[in-house]
Protein backbone atom coordinates (compact mmCIF):
# COMPACT_ATOMS: atom_id res chain seq x y z
CA UNK A 1 0.00 0.00 0.00
CA UNK A 2 2.84 2.41 0.81
CA UNK A 3 4.66 1.83 -2.46
CA UNK A 4 1.63 1.51 -4.74
CA UNK A 5 -0.77 3.83 -2.95
CA UNK A 6 -2.02 5.80 -5.95
CA UNK A 7 -2.33 2.87 -8.34
CA UNK A 8 -4.30 0.96 -5.68
CA UNK A 9 -6.60 3.86 -4.82
CA UNK A 10 -7.39 4.35 -8.52
CA UNK A 11 -9.01 0.90 -8.39
CA UNK A 12 -11.17 1.85 -5.40
CA UNK A 13 -14.41 3.84 -5.45
CA UNK A 14 -16.15 5.07 -2.32
CA UNK A 15 -19.15 6.90 -0.97
CA UNK A 16 -18.94 7.56 2.76
CA UNK A 17 -22.45 8.44 3.93
CA UNK A 18 -22.64 11.92 2.39
CA UNK A 19 -21.52 12.61 -1.19
CA UNK A 20 -19.12 15.47 -1.93
CA UNK A 21 -20.08 17.70 -4.85
CA UNK A 22 -20.03 21.24 -6.24
CA UNK A 23 -23.57 22.53 -5.74
CA UNK A 24 -23.34 25.21 -8.44
CA UNK A 25 -22.28 22.71 -11.09
CA UNK A 26 -24.52 20.23 -12.90
CA UNK A 27 -24.45 16.50 -12.34
CA UNK A 28 -22.54 16.00 -15.58
CA UNK A 29 -20.01 18.70 -14.68
CA UNK A 30 -19.36 17.12 -11.29
CA UNK A 31 -18.74 13.79 -12.98
CA UNK A 32 -16.47 15.45 -15.55
CA UNK A 33 -14.21 16.72 -12.76
CA UNK A 34 -13.85 13.22 -11.31
CA UNK A 35 -13.32 11.79 -14.80
CA UNK A 36 -10.43 14.17 -15.47
CA UNK A 37 -8.78 13.41 -12.13
CA UNK A 38 -8.96 9.68 -12.82
CA UNK A 39 -8.11 10.05 -16.50
CA UNK A 40 -10.87 7.73 -17.71
CA UNK A 41 -12.87 7.74 -20.93
CA UNK A 42 -15.57 10.39 -21.33
CA UNK A 43 -18.13 7.75 -22.22
CA UNK A 44 -17.98 6.63 -18.60
CA UNK A 45 -20.06 9.67 -17.62
CA UNK A 46 -23.10 8.62 -19.65
CA UNK A 47 -22.64 5.04 -18.53
CA UNK A 48 -22.75 5.79 -14.80
CA UNK A 49 -25.57 8.32 -15.23
CA UNK A 50 -27.61 5.56 -16.82
CA UNK A 51 -26.68 3.10 -14.07
CA UNK A 52 -27.96 5.40 -11.30
CA UNK A 53 -30.82 6.77 -13.43
CA UNK A 54 -29.85 10.44 -13.44
CA UNK A 55 -29.80 10.99 -17.21
CA UNK A 56 -32.85 13.27 -17.14
CA UNK A 57 -31.36 15.63 -14.53
CA UNK A 58 -27.71 15.52 -15.59
CA UNK A 59 -27.85 19.18 -16.75
CA UNK A 60 -29.49 20.50 -13.59
CA UNK A 61 -27.31 22.12 -10.91
CA UNK A 62 -26.76 19.73 -8.03
CA UNK A 63 -27.93 22.14 -5.32
CA UNK A 64 -31.43 21.64 -6.77
CA UNK A 65 -31.20 17.85 -6.44
CA UNK A 66 -33.18 16.00 -3.81
CA UNK A 67 -31.27 14.13 -1.09
CA UNK A 68 -31.86 10.86 -2.92
CA UNK A 69 -30.61 12.28 -6.22
CA UNK A 70 -27.45 13.56 -4.51
CA UNK A 71 -26.91 10.08 -3.10
CA UNK A 72 -27.22 8.60 -6.58
CA UNK A 73 -24.72 11.15 -7.89
CA UNK A 74 -22.29 10.16 -5.14
CA UNK A 75 -22.55 6.52 -6.21
CA UNK A 76 -22.05 7.56 -9.86
CA UNK A 77 -18.89 9.46 -8.90
CA UNK A 78 -17.63 6.38 -7.04
CA UNK A 79 -18.32 4.20 -10.10
CA UNK A 80 -16.92 6.39 -12.87
CA UNK A 81 -13.44 4.88 -12.62
CA UNK A 82 -14.91 1.36 -12.93
CA UNK A 83 -13.26 0.27 -9.66
CA UNK A 84 -12.48 -3.29 -8.57
CA UNK A 85 -13.54 -2.39 -5.01
CA UNK A 86 -16.53 -0.19 -4.22
CA UNK A 87 -16.92 0.99 -0.61
CA UNK A 88 -20.37 2.29 0.34
CA UNK A 89 -21.35 3.66 3.74
CA UNK A 90 -25.15 3.84 4.17
CA UNK A 91 -25.71 3.89 0.36
CA UNK A 92 -29.53 4.05 0.61
CA UNK A 93 -29.52 7.10 2.88
CA UNK A 94 -32.32 9.51 1.92
CA UNK A 95 -33.89 7.25 -0.69
CA UNK A 96 -37.57 6.38 -0.89
CA UNK A 97 -38.61 2.68 -0.92
CA UNK A 98 -38.46 2.51 -4.72
CA UNK A 99 -35.03 4.14 -4.74
CA UNK A 100 -33.75 1.77 -2.06
CA UNK A 101 -34.83 -1.20 -4.16
CA UNK A 102 -33.15 0.25 -7.27
CA UNK A 103 -29.85 0.85 -5.46
CA UNK A 104 -30.04 -2.63 -3.92
CA UNK A 105 -30.47 -4.21 -7.35
CA UNK A 106 -27.69 -2.00 -8.74
CA UNK A 107 -25.27 -3.19 -6.06
CA UNK A 108 -26.07 -6.83 -6.78
CA UNK A 109 -25.75 -6.17 -10.52
CA UNK A 110 -22.28 -4.61 -10.10
CA UNK A 111 -21.08 -7.64 -8.19
CA UNK A 112 -22.66 -10.12 -10.58
CA UNK A 113 -21.96 -8.55 -13.99
CA UNK A 114 -18.77 -6.57 -13.38
CA UNK A 115 -17.19 -8.90 -10.83
CA UNK A 116 -16.86 -5.88 -8.55
CA UNK A 117 -16.38 -6.36 -4.81
CA UNK A 118 -18.81 -4.12 -2.94
CA UNK A 119 -18.20 -3.44 0.75
CA UNK A 120 -21.27 -1.98 2.45
CA UNK A 121 -21.51 -0.54 5.94
CA UNK A 122 -25.06 -0.05 7.18
CA UNK A 123 -27.38 -0.09 10.18
CA UNK A 124 -30.29 -1.11 7.93
CA UNK A 125 -30.02 -4.81 8.61
CA UNK A 126 -32.93 -5.74 6.37
CA UNK A 127 -31.03 -4.26 3.42
CA UNK A 128 -27.84 -6.15 4.31
CA UNK A 129 -29.92 -9.30 4.56
CA UNK A 130 -31.04 -8.88 0.95
CA UNK A 131 -27.68 -7.89 -0.54
CA UNK A 132 -24.74 -9.47 1.25
CA UNK A 133 -23.04 -12.77 0.49
CA UNK A 134 -20.58 -12.33 3.37
CA UNK A 135 -21.21 -10.43 6.57
CA UNK A 136 -19.22 -9.03 9.48
CA UNK A 137 -20.44 -7.66 12.81
CA UNK A 138 -18.47 -4.97 14.60
CA UNK A 139 -18.97 -4.28 18.31
CA UNK A 140 -17.16 -1.32 19.90
CA UNK A 141 -14.47 -1.41 17.23
CA UNK A 142 -13.93 -5.16 17.41
CA UNK A 143 -14.86 -7.58 14.63
CA UNK A 144 -16.80 -10.24 16.53
CA UNK A 145 -18.15 -12.21 13.58
CA UNK A 146 -17.20 -12.64 9.92
CA UNK A 147 -18.34 -15.38 7.58
CA UNK A 148 -20.60 -16.20 4.68
CA UNK A 149 -24.24 -15.24 4.96
CA UNK A 150 -25.16 -18.92 4.73
CA UNK A 151 -23.24 -19.56 7.98
CA UNK A 152 -25.05 -16.72 9.73
CA UNK A 153 -28.36 -18.10 8.47
CA UNK A 154 -27.69 -21.32 10.35
CA UNK A 155 -28.17 -19.26 13.52
CA UNK A 156 -31.62 -18.27 12.34
CA UNK A 157 -33.41 -21.42 13.37
CA UNK A 158 -37.16 -21.07 13.14
CA UNK A 159 -39.54 -21.99 15.92
CA UNK A 160 -43.20 -22.96 15.87
CA UNK A 161 -45.56 -20.81 17.94
CA UNK A 162 -48.87 -22.35 19.00
CA UNK A 163 -51.58 -20.16 20.51
CA UNK A 164 -53.98 -22.17 22.68
CA UNK A 165 -56.49 -21.53 25.45
CA UNK A 166 -54.82 -23.72 28.11
CA UNK A 167 -51.04 -23.41 28.06
CA UNK A 168 -50.11 -25.60 31.02
CA UNK A 169 -52.48 -28.44 30.11
CA UNK A 170 -51.31 -28.34 26.49
CA UNK A 171 -47.63 -28.53 27.49
CA UNK A 172 -48.30 -31.53 29.76
CA UNK A 173 -50.13 -33.37 26.99
CA UNK A 174 -47.33 -32.79 24.51
CA UNK A 175 -44.66 -33.65 27.08
CA UNK A 176 -46.25 -37.09 27.53
CA UNK A 177 -45.77 -37.61 23.79
CA UNK A 178 -42.09 -36.65 24.05
CA UNK A 179 -42.59 -33.24 22.43
CA UNK A 180 -40.75 -30.48 24.30
CA UNK A 181 -42.36 -27.03 24.22
CA UNK A 182 -41.86 -23.84 26.20
CA UNK A 183 -44.50 -21.46 27.48
CA UNK A 184 -44.31 -17.81 26.41
CA UNK A 185 -46.43 -16.12 29.06
CA UNK A 186 -46.32 -12.70 27.46
CA UNK A 187 -47.55 -13.97 24.09
CA UNK A 188 -49.79 -16.69 25.53
CA UNK A 189 -48.23 -19.23 23.21
CA UNK A 190 -46.28 -22.46 23.26
CA UNK A 191 -43.01 -22.51 21.31
CA UNK A 192 -41.20 -25.48 19.86
CA UNK A 193 -37.75 -24.89 18.37
CA UNK A 194 -37.14 -28.44 17.17
CA UNK A 195 -40.57 -29.21 15.75
CA UNK A 196 -40.30 -30.46 12.18
CA UNK A 197 -43.06 -30.06 9.62
CA UNK A 198 -44.30 -33.61 10.08
CA UNK A 199 -44.93 -32.97 13.80
CA UNK A 200 -47.12 -29.90 13.38
CA UNK A 201 -50.24 -31.78 12.23
CA UNK A 202 -49.58 -34.40 14.94
CA UNK A 203 -49.36 -31.72 17.64
CA UNK A 204 -52.55 -30.09 16.42
CA UNK A 205 -54.34 -33.48 16.45
CA UNK A 206 -53.26 -34.22 20.04
CA UNK A 207 -54.45 -30.86 21.29
CA UNK A 208 -57.79 -30.91 19.50
CA UNK A 209 -58.56 -34.50 20.61
CA UNK A 210 -58.01 -33.38 24.20
CA UNK A 211 -60.37 -30.42 23.89
CA UNK A 212 -57.63 -27.78 23.71
CA UNK A 213 -58.65 -24.88 21.50
CA UNK A 214 -55.90 -24.13 18.96
CA UNK A 215 -56.22 -20.53 17.79
CA UNK A 216 -53.09 -20.25 15.67
CA UNK A 217 -49.99 -22.16 14.58
CA UNK A 218 -47.26 -20.10 12.97
CA UNK A 219 -43.57 -20.23 12.15
CA UNK A 220 -41.30 -17.52 13.51
CA UNK A 221 -37.80 -17.16 12.12
CA UNK A 222 -35.07 -15.04 13.67
CA UNK A 223 -34.33 -11.88 11.74
CA UNK A 224 -30.83 -10.62 11.03
CA UNK A 225 -31.54 -7.99 13.67
CA UNK A 226 -32.22 -10.73 16.25
CA UNK A 227 -28.90 -12.40 15.41
CA UNK A 228 -27.08 -9.06 15.52
CA UNK A 229 -28.43 -8.30 19.00
CA UNK A 230 -27.67 -11.84 20.11
CA UNK A 231 -24.00 -11.37 19.20
CA UNK A 232 -23.60 -7.85 20.57
CA UNK A 233 -25.53 -8.17 23.82
CA UNK A 234 -22.95 -10.61 25.10
CA UNK A 235 -20.27 -8.00 24.42
CA UNK A 236 -21.95 -4.77 25.42
CA UNK A 237 -25.20 -3.32 26.70
CA UNK A 238 -24.83 -0.40 24.31
CA UNK A 239 -25.79 -1.41 20.75
CA UNK A 240 -25.80 2.16 19.43
CA UNK A 241 -22.09 2.03 18.58
CA UNK A 242 -22.41 -1.18 16.61
CA UNK A 243 -22.12 -1.51 12.87
CA UNK A 244 -22.82 -4.32 10.45
CA UNK A 245 -21.20 -4.59 7.03
Secondary structure as the mmCIF struct_conf table of DSSP 4:
data_model
#
loop_
_struct_conf.conf_type_id
_struct_conf.id
_struct_conf.beg_label_comp_id
_struct_conf.beg_label_asym_id
_struct_conf.beg_label_seq_id
_struct_conf.end_label_comp_id
_struct_conf.end_label_asym_id
_struct_conf.end_label_seq_id
BEND BEND1 UNK A 3 UNK A 4
HELX_RH_AL_P HELX_RH_AL_P1 UNK A 5 UNK A 9
TURN_TY1_P TURN_TY1_P1 UNK A 10 UNK A 11
STRN STRN1 UNK A 12 UNK A 16
BEND BEND2 UNK A 17 UNK A 18
TURN_TY1_P TURN_TY1_P2 UNK A 23 UNK A 24
BEND BEND3 UNK A 25 UNK A 25
STRN STRN2 UNK A 26 UNK A 26
HELX_RH_AL_P HELX_RH_AL_P2 UNK A 27 UNK A 38
TURN_TY1_P TURN_TY1_P3 UNK A 39 UNK A 39
TURN_TY1_P TURN_TY1_P4 UNK A 42 UNK A 42
HELX_RH_AL_P HELX_RH_AL_P3 UNK A 43 UNK A 51
TURN_TY1_P TURN_TY1_P5 UNK A 52 UNK A 53
HELX_RH_3T_P HELX_RH_3T_P1 UNK A 55 UNK A 57
TURN_TY1_P TURN_TY1_P6 UNK A 58 UNK A 59
BEND BEND4 UNK A 60 UNK A 60
STRN STRN3 UNK A 61 UNK A 61
HELX_RH_3T_P HELX_RH_3T_P2 UNK A 62 UNK A 64
BEND BEND5 UNK A 65 UNK A 65
HELX_RH_AL_P HELX_RH_AL_P4 UNK A 67 UNK A 79
TURN_TY1_P TURN_TY1_P7 UNK A 80 UNK A 81
BEND BEND6 UNK A 84 UNK A 84
STRN STRN4 UNK A 85 UNK A 89
BEND BEND7 UNK A 90 UNK A 90
TURN_TY1_P TURN_TY1_P8 UNK A 91 UNK A 94
HELX_RH_AL_P HELX_RH_AL_P5 UNK A 97 UNK A 113
BEND BEND8 UNK A 114 UNK A 114
STRN STRN5 UNK A 117 UNK A 121
STRN STRN6 UNK A 122 UNK A 122
BEND BEND9 UNK A 123 UNK A 123
HELX_RH_AL_P HELX_RH_AL_P6 UNK A 125 UNK A 131
BEND BEND10 UNK A 133 UNK A 133
STRN STRN7 UNK A 134 UNK A 139
TURN_TY1_P TURN_TY1_P9 UNK A 140 UNK A 141
STRN STRN8 UNK A 142 UNK A 148
HELX_RH_AL_P HELX_RH_AL_P7 UNK A 149 UNK A 153
TURN_TY1_P TURN_TY1_P10 UNK A 154 UNK A 155
STRN STRN9 UNK A 158 UNK A 164
BEND BEND11 UNK A 165 UNK A 165
HELX_RH_AL_P HELX_RH_AL_P8 UNK A 167 UNK A 176
TURN_TY1_P TURN_TY1_P11 UNK A 177 UNK A 178
STRN STRN10 UNK A 182 UNK A 184
TURN_TY1_P TURN_TY1_P12 UNK A 185 UNK A 188
STRN STRN11 UNK A 189 UNK A 192
BEND BEND12 UNK A 193 UNK A 194
HELX_RH_AL_P HELX_RH_AL_P9 UNK A 197 UNK A 209
TURN_TY1_P TURN_TY1_P13 UNK A 210 UNK A 211
STRN STRN12 UNK A 214 UNK A 221
HELX_RH_AL_P HELX_RH_AL_P10 UNK A 224 UNK A 233
TURN_TY1_P TURN_TY1_P14 UNK A 234 UNK A 235
BEND BEND13 UNK A 237 UNK A 237
TURN_TY1_P TURN_TY1_P15 UNK A 240 UNK A 241
STRN STRN13 UNK A 243 UNK A 244
#
